[in-house]
């Protein structure tokens, strides 16, 4: 009997897979536990529609990622950090700081979780970062960290 899996079944496959199983296994185990549905015309059409929507959504996300990547690639943002001894910062520049700087200086919204920093930014100067906008789109940027005296920010 052909069925469409709703949830992952360890020995059969992943959701939306169409597989052949014994009729008793489907009727007595998979269907009552809402792990699968029969692969009839209605369910198959529903599966095809869902796949088309996901494909269109994926294409849209890719286009948005490419567009944002072109706007970000090669750009530079400047972040002020509190300087300790020499060129060392008191804290580190985080991905949230970078996302905020991109938003304020370039007017582009970037998710802080997509920003990849090779090693913690704890010194003044220019640092290269990568932003994963889509699995196929990665933008490279630079972050310039300039000093801000720690004594001037006392309240």
C-alpha positions as CSV (number, residue, x, y, z in Angstrom):
1,X,0.0,0.0,0.0
2,X,1.3,3.5,-0.9
3,X,1.3,6.1,1.9
4,X,2.6,9.6,2.4
5,X,4.5,10.1,5.6
6,X,3.4,13.0,7.8
7,X,6.1,12.6,10.4
8,X,9.5,11.0,10.3
9,X,9.4,7.2,10.8
10,X,12.8,5.8,11.6
11,X,12.8,2.8,9.3
12,X,10.7,4.4,6.5
13,X,11.6,7.9,5.7
14,X,11.0,11.7,6.3
15,X,7.9,13.7,6.1
16,X,6.3,14.0,2.6
17,X,8.0,10.8,1.4
18,X,5.8,8.4,-0.5
19,X,6.6,4.8,0.5
20,X,5.1,1.3,0.1
21,X,4.2,-0.5,3.3
22,X,2.1,-3.5,4.2
23,X,-1.6,-2.7,4.5
24,X,-1.8,-3.9,8.1
25,X,1.2,-1.9,9.2
26,X,-0.4,1.3,7.7
27,X,-3.9,0.6,9.0
28,X,-3.0,-0.6,12.5
29,X,0.1,1.4,13.3
30,X,0.8,4.4,11.1
31,X,-2.7,5.8,10.5
32,X,-3.9,5.7,14.1
33,X,-0.7,7.5,15.3
34,X,-1.1,10.2,12.6
35,X,2.3,9.3,11.1
36,X,1.0,8.8,7.6
37,X,-2.0,9.2,5.2
38,X,-3.0,7.1,2.2
39,X,-1.4,8.2,-1.0
40,X,-4.7,8.7,-2.8
41,X,-5.4,11.4,-5.4
42,X,-6.5,14.1,-2.8
43,X,-3.5,13.7,-0.5
44,X,-1.1,13.5,-3.4
45,X,-2.5,16.7,-4.9
46,X,-2.2,18.4,-1.5
47,X,1.4,17.2,-1.2
48,X,2.3,18.6,-4.7
49,X,0.7,21.9,-3.9
50,X,2.7,22.1,-0.6
51,X,5.9,21.3,-2.5
52,X,5.2,24.0,-5.1
53,X,4.6,26.6,-2.4
54,X,7.8,25.7,-0.6
55,X,9.7,25.9,-3.8
56,X,8.3,29.3,-4.6
57,X,9.1,30.4,-1.0
58,X,12.6,29.1,-1.3
59,X,13.1,31.0,-4.6
60,X,11.8,34.2,-3.0
61,X,14.1,33.8,-0.1
62,X,17.1,33.2,-2.4
63,X,16.2,36.4,-4.4
64,X,15.9,38.4,-1.2
65,X,19.2,37.0,0.0
66,X,21.0,37.8,-3.3
67,X,19.6,41.4,-3.3
68,X,20.7,42.0,0.3
69,X,24.0,40.3,-0.4
70,X,24.7,42.7,-3.3
71,X,24.0,45.7,-1.0
72,X,26.2,44.4,1.8
73,X,29.1,42.9,0.0
74,X,32.3,44.9,0.4
75,X,30.7,47.5,2.6
76,X,32.1,48.7,5.9
77,X,30.5,49.8,9.2
78,X,32.2,51.6,12.1
79,X,31.6,50.7,15.7
80,X,32.9,52.5,18.7
81,X,34.3,50.4,21.5
82,X,35.6,51.2,25.0
83,X,39.3,51.0,24.9
84,X,41.3,49.6,27.8
85,X,45.0,49.1,27.6
86,X,46.6,49.9,24.2
87,X,44.4,48.8,21.4
88,X,42.4,46.2,23.5
89,X,38.7,46.7,24.1
90,X,37.1,46.2,27.5
91,X,34.6,43.8,26.0
92,X,34.1,42.2,22.7
93,X,32.1,43.5,19.7
94,X,29.2,41.0,19.3
95,X,27.1,40.1,16.3
96,X,24.3,42.1,17.9
97,X,26.5,45.2,17.8
98,X,27.3,44.6,14.2
99,X,23.6,44.0,13.2
100,X,22.7,47.3,15.0
101,X,25.5,49.1,13.2
102,X,24.4,47.8,9.8
103,X,20.8,48.8,10.6
104,X,21.8,52.4,11.6
105,X,24.6,53.1,9.1
106,X,23.4,51.3,6.0
107,X,19.7,51.1,6.7
108,X,19.6,47.3,6.1
109,X,18.2,44.8,8.5
110,X,20.4,41.7,9.2
111,X,19.6,38.9,11.6
112,X,22.4,38.8,14.3
113,X,22.4,35.0,14.1
114,X,23.5,35.0,10.5
115,X,26.6,37.0,11.2
116,X,29.8,34.9,11.4
117,X,32.7,36.3,13.3
118,X,35.9,34.2,12.8
119,X,37.3,35.1,16.2
120,X,36.0,37.5,18.9
121,X,36.6,41.2,18.0
122,X,38.5,42.5,21.0
123,X,41.0,45.0,19.4
124,X,40.8,48.2,17.4
125,X,41.1,48.1,13.7
126,X,39.4,46.6,10.7
127,X,38.0,43.1,10.9
128,X,36.4,40.9,8.2
129,X,33.1,39.2,8.8
130,X,30.7,37.1,6.8
131,X,27.0,37.2,6.8
132,X,25.1,34.0,5.8
133,X,21.9,35.4,4.1
134,X,20.9,32.1,2.5
135,X,22.5,28.7,2.2
136,X,23.7,29.8,-1.3
137,X,24.4,33.5,-0.5
138,X,27.3,34.8,1.7
139,X,28.2,38.4,1.9
140,X,31.6,39.7,3.1
141,X,31.9,42.9,5.1
142,X,34.3,44.8,7.1
143,X,33.9,46.2,10.6
144,X,36.1,49.0,11.7
145,X,36.4,49.3,15.4
146,X,37.4,52.8,16.7
147,X,38.2,53.8,20.2
148,X,36.0,55.5,22.7
149,X,37.4,56.7,26.0
150,X,36.0,54.8,28.9
151,X,36.2,57.9,31.2
152,X,33.8,60.0,29.0
153,X,30.8,57.7,29.4
154,X,30.5,58.1,33.2
155,X,27.1,59.3,34.3
